[in-house]
């Protein structure tokens, strides 16, 4: 029973805002009764209890105005700061001021029990002690629980886990779950290679794969320091897992050839890619040379060395792309899909999903830093909406898709209801307690859409055994033709001519229409898209209210 209580307390469901609000109201009400008893007597308080309760009920409305003005109930109670306590005290003083105005202009003393200023100040003193005590108790209990009862780092959870707990508050849906036991049975004892292992997706994948008791993990990334951090974390959490961490680029053919020759991986999870839309819009040549050429080289080597399954991480931006990054990933999809059909050694599987909360360079860390600096929080456009999921959810679904795929599939993940970015910013400001932080609109960046495609539209996908995973219905691609086009694209990119490179990308992916603010929009013969995008329906709240823990 105790363990269940502690698990509930540390979950996202504990102490929602209405619970804190109701507790504060009860404290203020009881504080009024206690103040009257202190200034008069317990017997007189009992004699006048009926009228006194009505008086306290009316006066409570004034205190509620103060609570509402300063949002004393909406912060994360176990992270209470001195600023939060100051807001509590100020809200109580606002209530006193309103009560005094009522007494002056509404003559409440003629129909309510007279309550002197001395009584009100005593009520505020008692209420502030109790409300502060409630918050301090929650904070101290949480810290002591994590320090002494939960194994792990100093506070029980790693920084990454704490961030994931915070991220869960920003999604208005239940978490996505998969059959991890079944996945572990499939991957147990396998030699598994992960590219981009130091990134947000790659590092989380590496941790999940380590849980599966593989024969060996081979982790590749060109970012030395982040890969070193992953290595240390794996050694701490999974000292029994044999792990090789290799600093290199997937574009180095000879290096990758030697890695495959030495380690002979049976599964490859390909998460290495340049992913930032504005950066790739400015650097299309690098997008092709890294994303497309790197994937081509890796896929060809995987076939030569008999890899059983090759799982590529793609993006929702590959669907009817409007930017260079999304188009580069679509070309990678085409190459892997055609290669899967052209041979029988390696099954190529592609997974598509949208934005990952808290990933490197995503809006969550950016907004968090802007809020800490006092704002403003920079949002591109008030109508921009995006699909989001947690890193742990995305990686779990990648593993599920890897075990169910037979080669050639492009799996699309159901990411639930899209979120308006400005609402996300408001929720983060609310969670932070920094209600003085403003939001500023900066305008769409080159290549950006107002909204992304609906990945799991029933018209373009078919269901699988997992309710959150569907298979995209796409036309088969001929490997010989795709390979020829990709080689021409890479040759063009090596001339370092941006316009020629993007023009070739548009030739390979005819549905690639640059957004109007992109410098490559002039390459489009027509701005009419053959099949209009279905805009997702979202329920937009004017002022979203978040549960607090």
C-alpha positions as CSV (number, residue, x, y, z in Angstrom):
1,X,0.0,0.0,0.0
2,X,2.8,2.4,0.9
3,X,4.6,1.7,-2.4
4,X,1.4,2.4,-4.4
5,X,1.0,5.7,-2.5
6,X,4.6,6.7,-3.2
7,X,4.3,5.7,-6.9
8,X,1.1,7.8,-7.2
9,X,2.7,10.8,-5.5
10,X,5.7,10.8,-7.9
11,X,3.5,10.5,-10.9
12,X,2.0,13.2,-13.1
13,X,-1.5,12.6,-11.5
14,X,-0.5,13.7,-8.0
15,X,-1.7,17.0,-6.6
16,X,-3.5,18.5,-9.6
17,X,-4.1,22.3,-9.5
18,X,-7.7,21.9,-8.3
19,X,-6.5,19.9,-5.3
20,X,-4.0,22.7,-4.3
21,X,-6.7,25.3,-4.9
22,X,-9.2,23.4,-2.7
23,X,-6.6,22.9,0.1
24,X,-5.8,26.6,0.1
25,X,-9.5,27.6,0.3
26,X,-10.0,25.2,3.2
27,X,-6.9,26.5,5.0
28,X,-8.2,30.1,4.7
29,X,-11.6,29.2,5.9
30,X,-10.3,27.3,8.9
31,X,-7.8,30.1,9.6
32,X,-10.6,32.5,10.0
33,X,-12.3,30.3,12.6
34,X,-9.0,29.9,14.5
35,X,-8.3,33.6,14.4
36,X,-11.7,34.4,15.9
37,X,-11.1,31.8,18.6
38,X,-7.7,33.3,19.4
39,X,-8.9,36.8,19.6
40,X,-12.1,36.0,21.5
41,X,-12.7,32.5,22.9
42,X,-13.5,29.0,21.8
43,X,-16.9,29.1,23.5
44,X,-17.9,32.3,21.7
45,X,-16.6,30.8,18.4
46,X,-18.9,27.8,18.9
47,X,-21.8,30.0,19.8
48,X,-21.4,32.1,16.7
49,X,-20.3,29.3,14.4
50,X,-23.2,29.6,12.0
51,X,-22.9,33.3,11.3
52,X,-19.1,33.1,11.5
53,X,-19.1,30.4,8.8
54,X,-21.2,32.5,6.5
55,X,-18.9,35.4,7.1
56,X,-15.8,33.3,6.3
57,X,-17.5,32.0,3.2
58,X,-18.2,35.5,1.9
59,X,-14.7,36.7,2.8
60,X,-13.2,33.6,1.1
61,X,-14.4,34.9,-2.2
62,X,-12.1,37.9,-1.8
63,X,-9.1,35.6,-1.1
64,X,-10.0,33.5,-4.1
65,X,-9.7,36.7,-6.3
66,X,-6.1,37.0,-4.9
67,X,-5.4,33.3,-5.7
68,X,-6.7,33.7,-9.2
69,X,-4.8,36.9,-9.9
70,X,-1.4,35.4,-8.8
71,X,-2.1,31.8,-9.8
72,X,-0.9,30.5,-6.4
73,X,-2.3,27.0,-7.2
74,X,-0.7,26.5,-10.6
75,X,3.0,26.0,-10.0
76,X,4.7,22.6,-9.4
77,X,4.2,22.3,-5.7
78,X,7.1,20.0,-5.0
79,X,9.4,22.7,-6.7
80,X,8.1,25.6,-4.6
81,X,10.5,28.5,-4.5
82,X,10.7,31.7,-2.4
83,X,8.9,33.5,-5.3
84,X,6.0,31.0,-5.0
85,X,5.7,31.7,-1.3
86,X,5.8,35.4,-1.8
87,X,2.9,35.1,-4.3
88,X,0.9,33.2,-1.6
89,X,1.5,36.0,1.0
90,X,0.7,38.7,-1.6
91,X,-2.5,36.9,-2.6
92,X,-3.7,36.8,1.0
93,X,-3.0,40.6,1.4
94,X,-5.0,41.2,-1.7
95,X,-7.9,39.3,-0.1
96,X,-7.6,41.5,3.1
97,X,-7.7,44.7,1.0
98,X,-10.8,43.5,-0.9
99,X,-12.5,42.6,2.4
100,X,-11.8,46.1,3.8
101,X,-13.3,47.6,0.7
102,X,-16.4,45.5,1.1
103,X,-16.8,46.6,4.7
104,X,-16.4,50.3,3.7
105,X,-18.7,50.3,0.6
106,X,-21.0,47.4,1.1
107,X,-21.5,47.7,4.9
108,X,-21.0,44.0,5.3
109,X,-20.7,44.4,9.1
110,X,-24.4,45.2,9.2
111,X,-25.4,41.7,7.9
112,X,-22.3,39.6,8.6
113,X,-20.4,39.0,11.8
114,X,-18.1,42.0,12.5
115,X,-14.5,41.0,11.8
116,X,-11.9,43.5,12.9
117,X,-8.7,44.3,11.0
118,X,-6.9,42.6,13.9
119,X,-8.9,39.4,13.2
120,X,-8.1,39.6,9.5
121,X,-4.4,40.0,10.1
122,X,-4.4,37.0,12.5
123,X,-6.3,35.0,9.8
124,X,-3.6,35.9,7.2
125,X,-0.8,35.0,9.6
126,X,-2.3,31.6,10.4
127,X,-3.2,30.9,6.7
128,X,0.2,31.9,5.4
129,X,1.9,29.6,7.9
130,X,-0.4,26.7,7.0
131,X,-0.2,27.3,3.2
132,X,3.6,27.6,3.4
133,X,3.7,24.5,5.5
134,X,1.7,22.5,2.9
135,X,4.1,23.5,0.1
136,X,7.2,22.9,2.2
137,X,6.0,19.5,3.4
138,X,5.3,18.4,-0.2
139,X,8.8,19.6,-1.3
140,X,10.6,18.0,1.7
141,X,8.8,14.7,1.4
142,X,9.5,14.5,-2.3
143,X,13.2,15.3,-1.8
144,X,13.6,12.8,1.1
145,X,11.7,10.1,-0.8
146,X,14.0,10.5,-3.8
147,X,17.2,10.8,-1.8
148,X,16.6,7.7,0.5
149,X,14.1,5.4,-1.1
150,X,14.8,5.5,-4.9
151,X,18.1,4.1,-6.2
152,X,20.1,6.0,-8.7
153,X,21.6,9.5,-8.8
154,X,21.6,12.0,-6.0
155,X,17.8,12.7,-6.4
156,X,16.9,9.2,-7.6
157,X,16.4,10.1,-11.2
158,X,18.9,11.3,-13.8
159,X,18.5,14.7,-15.3
160,X,17.1,13.1,-18.4
161,X,14.4,11.2,-16.5
162,X,13.4,14.4,-14.6
163,X,13.1,16.2,-17.9
164,X,10.9,13.4,-19.3
165,X,8.6,13.7,-16.2
166,X,8.2,17.4,-16.9
167,X,7.6,16.8,-20.6
168,X,4.8,14.4,-19.8
169,X,2.8,17.4,-18.4
170,X,2.7,19.1,-21.8
171,X,0.8,16.3,-23.6
172,X,-2.9,16.2,-23.1
173,X,-3.1,12.4,-23.6
174,X,-2.3,9.1,-22.0
175,X,1.3,7.8,-22.6
176,X,1.8,5.3,-25.4
177,X,2.8,1.8,-24.3
178,X,4.3,-1.2,-26.2
179,X,5.0,-4.8,-25.4
180,X,8.6,-4.3,-24.3
181,X,8.9,-7.9,-23.0
182,X,8.1,-9.2,-26.5
183,X,10.6,-6.8,-28.1
184,X,13.4,-7.9,-25.6
185,X,12.8,-11.6,-26.5
186,X,13.4,-10.8,-30.2
187,X,16.5,-8.6,-29.6
188,X,18.1,-10.6,-26.8
189,X,21.6,-11.9,-27.8
190,X,21.8,-9.9,-31.0
191,X,24.6,-7.7,-32.2
192,X,23.1,-4.2,-32.7
193,X,24.5,-1.1,-34.3
194,X,23.1,2.4,-33.7
195,X,24.1,5.4,-35.8
196,X,23.5,8.9,-34.3
197,X,23.8,7.2,-30.9
198,X,24.6,10.5,-29.1
199,X,21.4,12.2,-30.3
200,X,18.1,12.4,-28.5
201,X,16.6,9.4,-30.3
202,X,19.8,7.5,-30.7
203,X,20.8,7.7,-27.0
204,X,17.3,6.7,-25.8
205,X,17.3,3.8,-28.3
206,X,20.7,2.7,-27.0
207,X,19.3,2.6,-23.4
208,X,16.2,0.6,-24.4
209,X,18.4,-1.8,-26.5
210,X,20.7,-2.3,-23.5
211,X,17.7,-3.5,-21.5
212,X,17.2,-6.2,-24.1
213,X,20.4,-7.9,-23.1
214,X,22.1,-7.8,-26.6
215,X,25.3,-9.7,-27.3
216,X,26.9,-6.4,-28.1
217,X,26.0,-2.8,-28.8
218,X,28.0,-0.8,-31.4
219,X,27.3,3.0,-31.0
220,X,28.4,5.4,-33.7
221,X,28.3,9.2,-33.7
222,X,30.6,12.0,-34.8
223,X,29.8,14.1,-31.7
224,X,32.5,13.0,-29.3
225,X,31.4,14.6,-26.0
226,X,27.7,13.5,-26.2
227,X,28.8,10.0,-27.2
228,X,31.1,9.9,-24.2
229,X,28.1,10.8,-21.9
230,X,26.1,8.0,-23.4
231,X,29.0,5.6,-22.8
232,X,29.2,6.6,-19.1
233,X,25.5,6.3,-18.6
234,X,25.4,2.9,-20.2
235,X,28.4,1.7,-18.1
236,X,26.5,2.9,-14.9
237,X,23.1,1.4,-15.8
238,X,24.2,-1.6,-17.7
239,X,27.7,-2.6,-16.8
240,X,27.1,-6.2,-18.0
241,X,26.4,-5.1,-21.6
242,X,29.3,-5.3,-24.0
243,X,29.4,-1.9,-25.8
244,X,31.7,-0.3,-28.4
245,X,31.5,3.5,-28.8
246,X,33.0,4.7,-32.1
247,X,33.5,8.3,-33.1
248,X,33.1,8.6,-36.9
249,X,30.8,9.8,-39.7
250,X,28.5,7.4,-41.5
251,X,29.8,9.1,-44.7
252,X,33.2,7.6,-44.3
253,X,32.8,4.5,-46.5
254,X,36.0,2.7,-45.6
255,X,35.6,3.3,-41.9
256,X,32.0,2.0,-41.9
257,X,33.2,-1.0,-44.0
258,X,35.7,-1.9,-41.4
259,X,33.2,-1.5,-38.6
260,X,30.7,-3.9,-40.2
261,X,33.5,-6.3,-41.1
262,X,34.7,-6.4,-37.4
263,X,31.4,-6.4,-35.5
264,X,29.0,-8.0,-38.0
265,X,25.8,-6.4,-36.7
266,X,22.6,-8.2,-37.1
267,X,20.3,-5.2,-36.5
268,X,21.1,-1.6,-37.6
269,X,19.1,1.4,-36.2
270,X,19.9,4.4,-38.4
271,X,19.2,7.6,-36.4
272,X,22.1,9.8,-37.8
273,X,20.9,12.8,-39.8
274,X,20.9,16.5,-40.0
275,X,17.4,17.4,-38.8
276,X,17.0,21.1,-38.3
277,X,14.8,22.6,-41.0
278,X,16.1,26.2,-41.1
279,X,19.8,25.0,-41.0
280,X,19.2,22.5,-43.9
281,X,17.3,25.2,-45.9
282,X,20.6,27.2,-45.7
283,X,22.8,24.2,-46.4
284,X,21.0,21.9,-48.9
285,X,24.3,20.4,-50.2
286,X,25.2,19.2,-46.7
287,X,21.7,17.8,-46.2
288,X,22.2,15.7,-49.3
289,X,25.8,14.7,-48.6
290,X,25.0,13.6,-45.0
291,X,21.4,12.4,-45.0
292,X,21.2,10.9,-48.5
293,X,24.7,9.8,-49.3
294,X,25.3,8.7,-45.7
295,X,22.1,6.6,-45.8
296,X,23.0,5.1,-49.2
297,X,26.4,4.1,-48.1
298,X,25.2,2.6,-44.9
299,X,22.4,0.7,-46.6
300,X,24.7,-0.8,-49.2
301,X,27.2,-1.9,-46.6
302,X,24.4,-3.5,-44.5
303,X,23.3,-5.6,-47.5
304,X,26.9,-6.7,-48.3
305,X,27.4,-7.9,-44.7
306,X,24.0,-9.6,-44.4
307,X,22.4,-7.4,-41.7
308,X,19.0,-9.0,-40.9
309,X,17.1,-5.7,-40.3
310,X,17.9,-2.1,-41.1
311,X,15.6,0.4,-39.3
312,X,15.7,4.0,-40.6
313,X,14.4,6.9,-38.5
314,X,12.5,9.3,-40.8
315,X,10.2,12.2,-40.1
316,X,6.7,13.5,-40.7
317,X,8.3,16.3,-42.7
318,X,9.1,13.7,-45.4
319,X,5.3,13.6,-46.3
320,X,4.6,16.2,-49.1
321,X,7.8,18.0,-48.1
322,X,8.1,21.7,-48.2
323,X,11.7,22.0,-47.1
324,X,15.1,20.6,-47.9
325,X,15.4,18.5,-44.8
326,X,12.1,16.7,-45.3
327,X,12.8,16.1,-48.9
328,X,16.2,14.6,-48.1
329,X,14.6,12.2,-45.7
330,X,11.9,11.2,-48.3
331,X,14.7,10.4,-50.7
332,X,16.3,8.2,-48.0
333,X,13.0,6.4,-47.6
334,X,12.7,5.8,-51.4
335,X,16.3,4.4,-51.5
336,X,15.7,2.0,-48.5
337,X,12.3,0.9,-49.7
338,X,13.5,0.1,-53.3
339,X,16.7,-1.6,-52.0
340,X,14.5,-3.8,-49.7
341,X,12.6,-5.0,-52.7
342,X,15.7,-5.5,-54.8
343,X,17.4,-8.1,-52.6
344,X,16.5,-10.7,-49.9
345,X,19.4,-10.4,-47.4
346,X,18.3,-7.4,-45.5
347,X,14.8,-6.2,-44.5
348,X,14.7,-2.3,-44.6
349,X,12.1,-0.7,-42.3
350,X,11.3,3.0,-42.1
351,X,9.6,4.7,-39.2
352,X,8.0,8.2,-39.4
353,X,7.0,10.4,-36.5
354,X,6.8,14.0,-35.6
355,X,8.5,16.3,-33.1
356,X,10.0,14.7,-30.0
357,X,9.5,16.7,-26.8
358,X,12.8,17.7,-25.2
359,X,15.1,16.6,-28.0
360,X,18.2,18.5,-28.8
361,X,17.4,21.9,-30.3
362,X,13.6,21.4,-30.0
363,X,11.2,24.0,-28.7
364,X,11.0,22.7,-25.2
365,X,14.7,23.3,-24.2
366,X,14.6,26.5,-26.1
367,X,11.4,27.8,-24.4
368,X,12.8,26.7,-21.0
369,X,16.0,28.7,-21.5
370,X,14.0,31.7,-22.7
371,X,11.7,31.5,-19.6
372,X,14.7,31.2,-17.3
373,X,16.1,34.4,-18.8
374,X,12.8,36.2,-18.1
375,X,11.5,36.0,-21.7
376,X,10.2,36.8,-24.1
377,X,9.3,33.3,-25.4
378,X,9.8,33.4,-29.2
379,X,7.1,31.7,-31.2
380,X,7.1,31.8,-35.0
381,X,3.4,32.1,-35.7
382,X,0.2,32.0,-33.5
383,X,-1.4,29.3,-35.7
384,X,1.6,26.9,-35.9
385,X,0.7,23.4,-34.7
386,X,2.8,20.3,-34.4
387,X,2.5,16.7,-33.3
388,X,4.5,15.7,-30.3
389,X,5.5,12.6,-28.4
390,X,8.0,11.8,-25.7
391,X,11.4,10.4,-26.6
392,X,10.7,7.2,-24.7
393,X,7.4,6.8,-26.6
394,X,9.0,7.3,-30.0
395,X,11.9,4.9,-29.3
396,X,9.5,2.2,-28.0
397,X,7.4,2.4,-31.1
398,X,10.6,2.2,-33.3
399,X,11.5,-1.0,-31.6
400,X,7.9,-2.3,-31.9
401,X,8.0,-1.5,-35.6
402,X,11.4,-3.1,-36.0
403,X,10.1,-6.4,-34.6
404,X,6.9,-6.5,-36.6
405,X,8.3,-5.3,-40.0
406,X,9.2,-7.7,-42.8
407,X,10.9,-5.3,-45.1
408,X,9.9,-2.4,-47.3
409,X,7.3,-0.9,-44.9
410,X,7.2,2.7,-43.9
411,X,5.6,2.8,-40.5
412,X,3.8,5.9,-39.4
413,X,3.1,6.6,-35.7
414,X,-0.2,7.9,-34.4
415,X,0.9,10.9,-32.3
416,X,-2.5,11.9,-31.1
417,X,-3.9,15.4,-31.2
418,X,-1.6,18.1,-32.5
419,X,-0.6,20.9,-30.2
420,X,-0.6,24.6,-31.0
421,X,2.9,25.9,-30.2
422,X,1.7,29.1,-28.6
423,X,-0.4,26.9,-26.2
424,X,2.7,24.9,-25.4
425,X,4.6,28.1,-24.6
426,X,1.7,29.2,-22.3
427,X,1.7,25.9,-20.5
428,X,5.5,26.0,-19.9
429,X,5.2,29.6,-18.6
430,X,2.4,28.4,-16.3
431,X,4.4,25.4,-15.1
432,X,7.4,27.6,-14.4
433,X,5.4,30.1,-12.3
434,X,7.1,33.0,-14.2
435,X,3.8,34.6,-15.2
436,X,5.5,37.8,-16.1
437,X,7.1,36.2,-19.2
438,X,5.7,37.5,-22.5
439,X,5.3,35.7,-25.8
440,X,6.7,37.3,-29.0
441,X,5.9,36.2,-32.6
442,X,8.8,36.1,-35.0
443,X,7.3,34.9,-38.3
444,X,7.7,31.5,-40.0
445,X,11.2,30.5,-40.9
446,X,12.1,29.4,-44.5
447,X,10.8,25.9,-45.2
448,X,8.4,25.8,-42.3
449,X,4.7,24.8,-42.5
450,X,1.9,26.1,-40.3
451,X,1.0,22.4,-39.7
452,X,2.4,19.0,-40.5
453,X,0.8,16.1,-42.3
454,X,-1.6,13.7,-40.6
455,X,0.6,10.6,-40.6
456,X,-2.0,8.0,-39.8
457,X,-4.9,9.2,-42.1
458,X,-6.9,6.1,-42.9
459,X,-6.9,7.1,-46.6
460,X,-3.2,6.7,-46.9
461,X,-2.3,4.1,-44.3
462,X,-3.4,0.7,-43.2
463,X,-3.5,-0.6,-39.6
464,X,-1.1,-3.0,-37.9
465,X,-1.4,-5.1,-34.7
466,X,-0.4,-2.0,-32.7
467,X,-3.1,0.7,-32.5
468,X,-0.5,3.5,-32.6
469,X,1.4,2.1,-35.7
470,X,0.1,2.1,-39.2
471,X,1.8,1.4,-42.6
472,X,1.9,4.1,-45.2
473,X,0.4,3.2,-48.6
474,X,3.0,4.2,-51.1
475,X,3.8,3.2,-54.7
476,X,6.7,0.8,-55.2
477,X,9.9,2.3,-56.4
478,X,12.3,0.7,-58.8
479,X,15.8,0.3,-57.3
480,X,17.7,0.8,-60.5
481,X,15.9,4.0,-61.3
482,X,16.1,5.3,-57.7
483,X,19.8,4.5,-57.4
484,X,20.6,6.3,-60.7
485,X,18.7,9.4,-59.5
486,X,20.3,9.4,-56.1
487,X,23.8,9.1,-57.7
488,X,23.0,12.0,-59.9
489,X,21.8,14.0,-56.9
490,X,25.0,13.3,-54.9
491,X,27.2,14.2,-57.9
492,X,25.3,17.5,-58.2
493,X,25.7,18.2,-54.5
494,X,29.4,17.7,-54.8
495,X,29.5,20.7,-57.1
496,X,28.3,22.7,-54.1
497,X,25.7,24.5,-56.1
498,X,22.6,24.9,-53.9
499,X,20.1,25.7,-56.6
500,X,21.1,22.8,-58.9
501,X,21.0,20.5,-55.9
502,X,17.5,21.5,-54.8
503,X,16.3,21.4,-58.4
504,X,17.5,17.8,-58.6
505,X,15.8,17.0,-55.3
506,X,12.5,18.4,-56.7
507,X,13.0,16.1,-59.8
508,X,13.3,13.0,-57.6
509,X,10.4,14.0,-55.3
510,X,7.8,15.8,-57.5
511,X,5.5,16.5,-54.5
512,X,8.3,18.6,-52.9
513,X,7.0,22.2,-53.2
514,X,9.0,24.8,-51.3
515,X,7.2,27.0,-48.8
516,X,6.6,30.5,-50.2
517,X,9.2,32.0,-47.9
518,X,11.9,29.6,-49.1
519,X,14.6,30.8,-51.5
520,X,13.9,27.7,-53.6
521,X,10.2,28.5,-54.2
522,X,11.2,30.0,-57.6
523,X,12.2,26.5,-58.8
524,X,8.6,25.3,-58.6
525,X,6.9,25.4,-61.9
526,X,3.5,25.6,-60.2
527,X,2.4,26.4,-56.7
528,X,-0.6,24.1,-57.0
529,X,-0.3,20.9,-55.0
530,X,-2.0,17.9,-56.6
531,X,-3.4,16.6,-53.4
532,X,-4.3,19.2,-50.7
533,X,-3.1,18.4,-47.2
534,X,-5.7,17.5,-44.6
535,X,-5.4,19.9,-41.8
536,X,-5.6,18.2,-38.4
537,X,-8.4,19.2,-36.1
538,X,-7.4,20.4,-32.7
539,X,-9.2,21.6,-29.6
540,X,-7.5,25.0,-28.8
541,X,-7.9,26.2,-25.2
542,X,-7.7,29.9,-24.6
543,X,-5.8,29.4,-21.3
544,X,-4.8,25.7,-20.9
545,X,-4.6,24.6,-17.3
546,X,-2.1,22.0,-16.4
547,X,-2.0,19.4,-13.6
548,X,0.7,20.0,-11.1
549,X,2.8,17.7,-9.0
